[in-house]
């Protein structure tokens, strides 16, 4: 990373990991392990939930596209009503994604800038300054987002990782663990596509067809890789 880029965009100093994958691919499990290892994990679904609050920019977009029928009595987005609408209306779903994705991206950039600012303050507050020959590792931020590649976020990340698995295995997981009936799960899988674009846009593909221990070993290797790459970025 050049000094000029960091000066122009302080948020660029963070090491950014994009974590993606389709329905029931294991993203939440992996995100939890990354969080436990000290990474700052940001869930795109939570950012969207914030945007869908009463008065939120996402709420305004949903209302403009679909009318008051997708709103709650309090004026926020009715998530169930909106999901029922967009998963049966591919054109409407695309319109909503085009409206929401830039808002999520903007909020992530704000959080990245805040993380960098906080990291820069810590050495100044420490009693002993770190040696000049050992620059601090930049903060590591992970954005967990199902449509990260499809939304065009990929180029903004240092590393994009996708969780993949057999569709029938993922369908079974979604029904058994996710509280969806089979028809709803199949509709969501279909809406997300076959994952070819996601895999093509990823730097690392993690297979999650096996046992939990197999996934854990792959993630341990990923964590080590991320730490090495983040350290190199600070030099």
Secondary structure as a PSIPRED ss2 file (coil, helix, strand):
# PSIPRED VFORMAT (PSIPRED V4.0)

   1 X C   1.000  0.000  0.000
   2 X C   1.000  0.000  0.000
   3 X H   0.000  1.000  0.000
   4 X H   0.000  1.000  0.000
   5 X H   0.000  1.000  0.000
   6 X H   0.000  1.000  0.000
   7 X H   0.000  1.000  0.000
   8 X H   0.000  1.000  0.000
   9 X C   1.000  0.000  0.000
  10 X H   0.000  1.000  0.000
  11 X H   0.000  1.000  0.000
  12 X H   0.000  1.000  0.000
  13 X H   0.000  1.000  0.000
  14 X C   1.000  0.000  0.000
  15 X E   0.000  0.000  1.000
  16 X E   0.000  0.000  1.000
  17 X E   0.000  0.000  1.000
  18 X E   0.000  0.000  1.000
  19 X E   0.000  0.000  1.000
  20 X E   0.000  0.000  1.000
  21 X E   0.000  0.000  1.000
  22 X C   1.000  0.000  0.000
  23 X C   1.000  0.000  0.000
  24 X C   1.000  0.000  0.000
  25 X C   1.000  0.000  0.000
  26 X C   1.000  0.000  0.000
  27 X H   0.000  1.000  0.000
  28 X H   0.000  1.000  0.000
  29 X H   0.000  1.000  0.000
  30 X H   0.000  1.000  0.000
  31 X H   0.000  1.000  0.000
  32 X H   0.000  1.000  0.000
  33 X H   0.000  1.000  0.000
  34 X H   0.000  1.000  0.000
  35 X H   0.000  1.000  0.000
  36 X H   0.000  1.000  0.000
  37 X C   1.000  0.000  0.000
  38 X C   1.000  0.000  0.000
  39 X C   1.000  0.000  0.000
  40 X E   0.000  0.000  1.000
  41 X E   0.000  0.000  1.000
  42 X E   0.000  0.000  1.000
  43 X E   0.000  0.000  1.000
  44 X H   0.000  1.000  0.000
  45 X H   0.000  1.000  0.000
  46 X H   0.000  1.000  0.000
  47 X H   0.000  1.000  0.000
  48 X H   0.000  1.000  0.000
  49 X H   0.000  1.000  0.000
  50 X H   0.000  1.000  0.000
  51 X H   0.000  1.000  0.000
  52 X C   1.000  0.000  0.000
  53 X C   1.000  0.000  0.000
  54 X C   1.000  0.000  0.000
  55 X C   1.000  0.000  0.000
  56 X C   1.000  0.000  0.000
  57 X H   0.000  1.000  0.000
  58 X H   0.000  1.000  0.000
  59 X H   0.000  1.000  0.000
  60 X H   0.000  1.000  0.000
  61 X H   0.000  1.000  0.000
  62 X H   0.000  1.000  0.000
  63 X H   0.000  1.000  0.000
  64 X H   0.000  1.000  0.000
  65 X H   0.000  1.000  0.000
  66 X H   0.000  1.000  0.000
  67 X C   1.000  0.000  0.000
  68 X H   0.000  1.000  0.000
  69 X H   0.000  1.000  0.000
  70 X H   0.000  1.000  0.000
  71 X E   0.000  0.000  1.000
  72 X C   1.000  0.000  0.000
  73 X C   1.000  0.000  0.000
  74 X C   1.000  0.000  0.000
  75 X C   1.000  0.000  0.000
  76 X C   1.000  0.000  0.000
  77 X E   0.000  0.000  1.000
  78 X C   1.000  0.000  0.000
  79 X H   0.000  1.000  0.000
  80 X H   0.000  1.000  0.000
  81 X H   0.000  1.000  0.000
  82 X H   0.000  1.000  0.000
  83 X H   0.000  1.000  0.000
  84 X H   0.000  1.000  0.000
  85 X H   0.000  1.000  0.000
  86 X H   0.000  1.000  0.000
  87 X C   1.000  0.000  0.000
  88 X C   1.000  0.000  0.000
  89 X C   1.000  0.000  0.000
  90 X H   0.000  1.000  0.000
  91 X H   0.000  1.000  0.000
  92 X H   0.000  1.000  0.000
  93 X H   0.000  1.000  0.000
  94 X H   0.000  1.000  0.000
  95 X H   0.000  1.000  0.000
  96 X H   0.000  1.000  0.000
  97 X H   0.000  1.000  0.000
  98 X H   0.000  1.000  0.000
  99 X H   0.000  1.000  0.000
 100 X H   0.000  1.000  0.000
 101 X H   0.000  1.000  0.000
 102 X H   0.000  1.000  0.000
 103 X H   0.000  1.000  0.000
 104 X H   0.000  1.000  0.000
 105 X H   0.000  1.000  0.000
 106 X H   0.000  1.000  0.000
 107 X H   0.000  1.000  0.000
 108 X H   0.000  1.000  0.000
 109 X H   0.000  1.000  0.000
 110 X H   0.000  1.000  0.000
 111 X H   0.000  1.000  0.000
 112 X H   0.000  1.000  0.000
 113 X H   0.000  1.000  0.000
 114 X H   0.000  1.000  0.000
 115 X H   0.000  1.000  0.000
 116 X H   0.000  1.000  0.000
 117 X H   0.000  1.000  0.000
 118 X H   0.000  1.000  0.000
 119 X H   0.000  1.000  0.000
 120 X H   0.000  1.000  0.000
 121 X H   0.000  1.000  0.000
 122 X H   0.000  1.000  0.000
 123 X H   0.000  1.000  0.000
 124 X H   0.000  1.000  0.000
 125 X H   0.000  1.000  0.000
 126 X C   1.000  0.000  0.000
 127 X C   1.000  0.000  0.000
 128 X C   1.000  0.000  0.000
 129 X C   1.000  0.000  0.000
 130 X C   1.000  0.000  0.000
 131 X C   1.000  0.000  0.000
 132 X C   1.000  0.000  0.000
 133 X C   1.000  0.000  0.000
 134 X C   1.000  0.000  0.000
 135 X C   1.000  0.000  0.000
 136 X C   1.000  0.000  0.000
 137 X C   1.000  0.000  0.000
 138 X C   1.000  0.000  0.000
 139 X C   1.000  0.000  0.000
 140 X E   0.000  0.000  1.000
 141 X E   0.000  0.000  1.000
 142 X E   0.000  0.000  1.000
 143 X E   0.000  0.000  1.000
 144 X E   0.000  0.000  1.000
 145 X C   1.000  0.000  0.000
 146 X C   1.000  0.000  0.000
 147 X C   1.000  0.000  0.000
 148 X C   1.000  0.000  0.000
 149 X C   1.000  0.000  0.000
 150 X C   1.000  0.000  0.000
 151 X C   1.000  0.000  0.000
 152 X C   1.000  0.000  0.000
 153 X C   1.000  0.000  0.000
 154 X H   0.000  1.000  0.000
 155 X H   0.000  1.000  0.000
 156 X H   0.000  1.000  0.000
 157 X C   1.000  0.000  0.000
 158 X C   1.000  0.000  0.000
 159 X E   0.000  0.000  1.000
 160 X E   0.000  0.000  1.000
 161 X E   0.000  0.000  1.000
 162 X E   0.000  0.000  1.000
 163 X E   0.000  0.000  1.000
 164 X E   0.000  0.000  1.000
 165 X C   1.000  0.000  0.000
 166 X C   1.000  0.000  0.000
 167 X H   0.000  1.000  0.000
 168 X H   0.000  1.000  0.000
 169 X H   0.000  1.000  0.000
 170 X H   0.000  1.000  0.000
 171 X H   0.000  1.000  0.000
 172 X H   0.000  1.000  0.000
 173 X H   0.000  1.000  0.000
 174 X H   0.000  1.000  0.000
 175 X H   0.000  1.000  0.000
 176 X H   0.000  1.000  0.000
 177 X H   0.000  1.000  0.000
 178 X C   1.000  0.000  0.000
 179 X C   1.000  0.000  0.000
 180 X C   1.000  0.000  0.000
 181 X C   1.000  0.000  0.000
 182 X H   0.000  1.000  0.000
 183 X H   0.000  1.000  0.000
 184 X H   0.000  1.000  0.000
 185 X H   0.000  1.000  0.000
 186 X H   0.000  1.000  0.000
 187 X H   0.000  1.000  0.000
 188 X H   0.000  1.000  0.000
 189 X H   0.000  1.000  0.000
 190 X H   0.000  1.000  0.000
 191 X H   0.000  1.000  0.000
 192 X H   0.000  1.000  0.000
 193 X C   1.000  0.000  0.000
 194 X C   1.000  0.000  0.000
 195 X C   1.000  0.000  0.000
 196 X H   0.000  1.000  0.000
 197 X H   0.000  1.000  0.000
 198 X H   0.000  1.000  0.000
 199 X H   0.000  1.000  0.000
 200 X H   0.000  1.000  0.000
 201 X C   1.000  0.000  0.000
 202 X C   1.000  0.000  0.000
 203 X C   1.000  0.000  0.000
 204 X E   0.000  0.000  1.000
 205 X E   0.000  0.000  1.000
 206 X E   0.000  0.000  1.000
 207 X E   0.000  0.000  1.000
 208 X C   1.000  0.000  0.000
 209 X C   1.000  0.000  0.000
 210 X C   1.000  0.000  0.000
 211 X C   1.000  0.000  0.000
 212 X H   0.000  1.000  0.000
 213 X H   0.000  1.000  0.000
 214 X H   0.000  1.000  0.000
 215 X H   0.000  1.000  0.000
 216 X H   0.000  1.000  0.000
 217 X H   0.000  1.000  0.000
 218 X H   0.000  1.000  0.000
 219 X H   0.000  1.000  0.000
 220 X H   0.000  1.000  0.000
 221 X H   0.000  1.000  0.000
 222 X H   0.000  1.000  0.000
 223 X H   0.000  1.000  0.000
 224 X H   0.000  1.000  0.000
 225 X H   0.000  1.000  0.000
 226 X H   0.000  1.000  0.000
 227 X H   0.000  1.000  0.000
 228 X H   0.000  1.000  0.000
 229 X H   0.000  1.000  0.000
 230 X H   0.000  1.000  0.000
 231 X H   0.000  1.000  0.000
 232 X H   0.000  1.000  0.000
 233 X H   0.000  1.000  0.000
 234 X C   1.000  0.000  0.000
 235 X C   1.000  0.000  0.000
